[in-house]
Amino acid sequence: MTADWTGSAIAMLEADANRSADTHLHVFPLPAEWGIDLYLKDESVHPTGSLKHRLARSLILYALVNGRIHDGSTLVEASSGSTAVSEAYFARMLGLSFVTVVPRSTSQEKIDLIEFYGGRCHFVDAASDMYAEAERLAAECGGHYLDQFTYAERATDWRGNNNIAESVFSQLSRERHPIPSWIVVGAGTGGTSATFGRYVRYRRHDTRIAVVDPEGSAFYGGWANQDPSFTTGTPSRIEGIGRPRVEPSFVPGIIDEMIPVPDAASIAAIRLLKQRTLHWAGGSTGTNLVGAFQLIARMLRDGERGSVVTLICDGGARYLDTYYSDDWVAERGWDLAPHRARMEHFLSSGEWREE
Ligand SMILES: Cc1ncc(COP(=O)(O)O)c(C=O)c1O
């Protein structure tokens, strides 16, 4: 009986959530006399290693309660990254097949991770072909296209229900600045920034939302020009964030500020993070950190005290042969040294030197 299967599937997802402890909120060490605290919400400790564990659970729950998934359904996605890894995990839990459409350039590590959880990768030559191919595959096999880029902002409960925002605010409740001045995140689907932005408005906190964007991404241009059709056609080099087009789940209205960040700066930042805190993170965490440093420098300049929160989005082990490889970085012509020097200067003086 479909209702029984759907009911037991939902119960399994709820049980998984119940088994999972909440992710940590770490302190990034800043000089105490600044009167500003920087926090890192560590989403890399989720069972599937990234912030996408929450989204994957929400997307599958959303499809279940909408009657779009049944016993024996095949789940389809367009993602080469963290989302596919997490969706494969939940599909296996529900005894469903999972196939994700990925660009042929996807790293073997990511493919191995998706296959480790029982998923199958379907390759396309160009990243821009992923959406249509996922639609076609789902229609061909009578499966369901989970479509993170469209449904991320709809599937996540922005009011609470232990979403990432509610978790952060409850973990800050005993800190000296419990209501952060800024929350800094990147955008891949745009779902995470939408959840934070809606939550702080719903709770009437005067917390501002800043979204960082890597080189070649369409989000910054789309937001700055208020043009949802803005495109760059350029794939991002920082996994998980930055898109060649403005995705449907990107909600510009909740964003107070966008900060473009050079890719080399993102990579320099995660290496600095590892040395200063032993936290080993992926590139999008570096992009977050550079944005957070800039805002903290401005707060210091303006005599503002308070707290800033950003995310560790996924773990660094996935990027051993890329972002943490000097050869790989050099092949891309990225000079990390000037970015490193700027961050070191900031951490000792509080001043952020412009490029
Ligand atoms: C590693 C990583 N960081 C950040 C993000 C951005 O999250 P969102 O899709 O919620 O905008 C993603 C999204 O895929 C990601 O994989």
The ligand as an SDF file (V2000), in Angstrom:
LIG
                    3D

 16 16  0  0  0  0  0  0  0  0999 V2000
   30.4300   22.4750   -0.4100 C   0  0  0  0  0  0  0  0  0  0  0  0
   29.2640   23.3930   -0.6050 C   0  0  0  0  0  0  0  0  0  0  0  0
   29.2770   24.6030   -0.0930 N   0  0  0  0  0  0  0  0  0  0  0  0
   28.2330   25.4720   -0.2420 C   0  0  0  0  0  0  0  0  0  0  0  0
   27.1330   25.1420   -0.9420 C   0  0  0  0  0  0  0  0  0  0  0  0
   26.0060   26.1620   -1.1470 C   0  0  0  0  0  0  0  0  0  0  0  0
   24.8240   25.8010   -0.5830 O   0  0  0  0  0  0  0  0  0  0  0  0
   23.4000   26.1550   -1.2260 P   0  0  0  0  0  0  0  0  0  0  0  0
   23.1630   25.2100   -2.3240 O   0  0  0  0  0  0  0  0  0  0  0  0
   22.4720   25.9690   -0.0940 O   0  0  0  0  0  0  0  0  0  0  0  0
   23.4270   27.5550   -1.7220 O   0  0  0  0  0  0  0  0  0  0  0  0
   27.0950   23.9040   -1.5110 C   0  0  0  0  0  0  0  0  0  0  0  0
   25.9620   23.5630   -2.3390 C   0  0  0  0  0  0  0  0  0  0  0  0
   25.9620   22.6120   -3.0480 O   0  0  0  0  0  0  0  0  0  0  0  0
   28.1800   22.9970   -1.3130 C   0  0  0  0  0  0  0  0  0  0  0  0
   28.1880   21.7760   -1.8420 O   0  0  0  0  0  0  0  0  0  0  0  0
  1  2  1  0
  2  3  1  0
  2 15  2  0
  3  4  2  0
  4  5  1  0
  5  6  1  0
  5 12  2  0
  6  7  1  0
  7  8  1  0
  8  9  2  0
  8 10  1  0
  8 11  1  0
 12 13  1  0
 12 15  1  0
 13 14  2  0
 15 16  1  0
M  END
$$$$
